[in-house]
């Protein structure tokens, strides 16, 4: 049977262990392992941006140091890659008919460099006018002034002003052509 003295000694030993750095390192390692597992789980569902993962893990109660360490491991192992995320994000946004500028604004990665913006615009912006025209042919605006309606539709989808104006002009001019079947009965 444990005596009162033994119980008090056990309590002191437990407090010493909890306050020691060995205990903290173990719990930090465990927390980092849990954070890394969470990163693996989230990354297996879809591509993830490091900034969003960092915010998500902090919100889930992980310490800053554990999140930084786990995220660093994930980046080194190429589980998390902001460039890959940006490319996948841009492809999906453009496939939904959104403009390059709006997609870049919504990208949400840690401070994309000017080079990254330029590369994304060069890679995905070349055919933006054609995509805008295709959108107008697929879903024409319903307004009295078709050219202004086309411009508004493209601007709302996130196309830049110059692309929206050019596409609206070309589209409305194509409607005026005699071979246009848009107004045909």
C-alpha positions as MATLAB code, in Angstrom:
seq = 'XXXXXXXXXXXXXXXXXXXXXXXXXXXXXXXXXXXXXXXXXXXXXXXXXXXXXXXXXXXXXXXXXXXXXXXXXXXXXXXXXXXXXXXXXXXXXXXXXXXXXXXXXXXXXXXXXXXXXXXXXXXXXXXXXXXXXXXXXXXXXXXXXXXXXXXXXXXXXXXXXXXXXXXXXXXXXXXXXXXXXXXXX';
ca = [
       0.000    0.000    0.000;
       1.374    3.365   -1.027;
       1.899    5.788    1.751;
       1.137    9.471    1.688;
       4.856   10.231    1.375;
       5.157    7.975   -1.687;
       2.201    9.704   -3.390;
       3.680   13.159   -2.759;
       7.024   11.974   -4.144;
       5.301   10.582   -7.248;
       3.524   13.909   -7.818;
       6.870   15.784   -7.560;
       8.489   13.364  -10.016;
       5.638   13.833  -12.486;
       5.953   17.637  -12.263;
       9.713   17.401  -12.868;
       9.209   15.203  -15.918;
       6.540   17.500  -17.335;
       8.732   20.551  -16.861;
      11.829   18.943  -18.359;
      12.886   19.711  -21.931;
      12.886   15.989  -22.782;
       9.138   15.865  -22.214;
       8.630   19.019  -24.294;
      10.708   17.614  -27.170;
       8.716   14.390  -27.099;
       5.401   16.191  -27.133;
       6.641   18.529  -29.886;
       7.717   15.513  -31.940;
       4.351   13.867  -31.372;
       2.515   17.056  -32.278;
       4.669   17.447  -35.390;
       3.897   13.854  -36.395;
       0.174   14.500  -35.962;
       0.424   17.702  -38.003;
       2.323   15.847  -40.734;
      -0.375   13.139  -40.801;
      -3.006   15.856  -41.183;
      -1.017   17.375  -44.069;
      -0.824   13.968  -45.755;
      -4.562   13.487  -45.340;
      -5.426   16.917  -46.766;
      -2.907   16.661  -49.603;
      -4.248   13.249  -50.613;
      -7.664   14.803  -51.241;
      -6.440   17.637  -53.491;
      -3.493   19.961  -54.051;
      -2.903   22.322  -51.159;
      -1.180   25.685  -50.817;
       1.358   25.923  -48.006;
      -0.219   29.138  -46.709;
      -3.675   27.564  -46.447;
      -2.285   24.441  -44.791;
      -0.398   26.569  -42.281;
      -3.543   28.536  -41.409;
      -5.631   25.360  -41.209;
      -3.216   23.552  -38.882;
      -2.904   26.569  -36.572;
      -6.713   26.800  -36.490;
      -6.844   23.094  -35.598;
      -4.750   23.774  -32.489;
      -1.229   22.774  -33.499;
       1.655   24.901  -32.241;
       3.475   27.240  -34.611;
       6.729   25.298  -34.306;
       5.096   21.912  -34.954;
       3.263   23.308  -37.990;
       6.425   24.894  -39.393;
       8.423   21.690  -38.946;
       5.726   19.440  -40.419;
       5.132   21.793  -43.330;
       8.866   21.971  -43.984;
       9.018   18.170  -44.143;
       6.040   18.079  -46.509;
       7.609   20.681  -48.808;
      10.955   18.845  -48.831;
       9.156   15.597  -49.714;
       7.249   17.422  -52.523;
       3.930   16.562  -50.914;
       3.109   20.267  -50.823;
       4.238   22.380  -53.762;
       2.931   25.913  -54.277;
       3.854   25.933  -57.978;
       1.950   22.700  -58.596;
      -0.981   24.056  -56.591;
      -0.959   27.319  -58.543;
      -0.968   25.502  -61.869;
      -3.831   23.200  -60.862;
      -5.788   26.116  -59.409;
      -5.331   28.214  -62.539;
      -6.404   25.346  -64.787;
      -9.609   24.769  -62.822;
     -10.454   28.476  -62.631;
      -9.913   28.942  -66.359;
     -11.915   25.813  -67.141;
     -14.785   27.429  -65.235;
     -14.580   30.387  -67.594;
     -12.961   32.817  -65.192;
     -10.372   35.334  -66.323;
      -6.670   35.132  -65.576;
      -6.597   38.252  -63.411;
      -9.396   37.097  -61.092;
      -7.832   33.647  -60.813;
      -4.466   35.179  -59.906;
      -6.104   37.326  -57.230;
      -7.756   34.261  -55.676;
      -4.619   32.108  -55.845;
      -3.843   32.525  -52.111;
      -0.231   31.392  -51.969;
       2.543   32.948  -49.901;
       3.623   36.127  -51.686;
       3.855   35.020  -55.296;
       6.804   36.683  -56.954;
       6.496   38.932  -59.974;
       8.054   36.117  -62.010;
       5.331   33.710  -60.866;
       2.609   36.182  -61.877;
       4.291   36.781  -65.234;
       4.746   33.054  -65.865;
       1.120   32.311  -65.005;
      -0.077   35.107  -67.239;
       2.148   33.954  -70.107;
       1.120   30.330  -69.663;
      -2.617   30.874  -69.294;
      -3.194   34.358  -70.683;
      -2.293   33.708  -74.320;
      -5.660   32.315  -75.280;
      -7.712   34.457  -72.915;
      -9.357   36.344  -75.772;
     -10.369   33.058  -77.421;
     -11.745   31.749  -74.117;
     -13.729   34.961  -73.669;
     -15.137   34.630  -77.179;
     -16.039   30.990  -76.556;
     -17.827   31.983  -73.348;
     -19.873   34.597  -75.199;
     -20.793   32.109  -77.941;
     -21.695   29.468  -75.353;
     -23.636   31.817  -73.061;
     -24.528   35.055  -74.841;
     -25.680   38.003  -72.740;
     -29.364   38.862  -72.538;
     -29.569   42.605  -72.789;
     -30.774   45.228  -75.226;
     -27.253   46.408  -75.939;
     -25.455   43.145  -76.627;
     -21.969   44.649  -76.765;
     -22.300   46.295  -73.348;
     -23.897   43.145  -71.963;
     -21.028   41.062  -73.289;
     -18.510   43.423  -71.706;
     -20.310   43.262  -68.338;
     -20.530   39.474  -68.456;
     -16.799   39.129  -69.123;
     -15.852   41.715  -66.497;
     -17.965   39.871  -63.909;
     -16.183   36.637  -64.789;
     -12.829   38.287  -64.050;
     -11.493   39.077  -67.493;
      -9.316   42.168  -67.736;
     -10.883   45.325  -69.180;
      -8.912   45.157  -72.430;
      -9.751   41.491  -73.045;
     -13.418   42.081  -72.174;
     -13.613   45.099  -74.504;
     -11.862   43.304  -77.380;
     -13.952   40.154  -77.038;
     -17.206   42.118  -76.708;
     -16.348   44.142  -79.807;
     -15.360   41.084  -81.866;
     -18.396   39.131  -80.683;
     -20.860   41.936  -81.447;
     -19.264   42.467  -84.869;
     -19.594   38.755  -85.596;
     -23.327   39.053  -84.860;
     -23.674   41.772  -87.467;
     -22.157   39.525  -90.134;
     -24.739   38.092  -92.565;
     -23.694   34.477  -91.879;
     -24.446   34.838  -88.153;
     -27.140   32.423  -86.974;
     -27.622   34.005  -83.557;
     -30.806   35.854  -84.529;
     -31.994   33.280  -87.053;
     -35.397   31.725  -86.382;
];
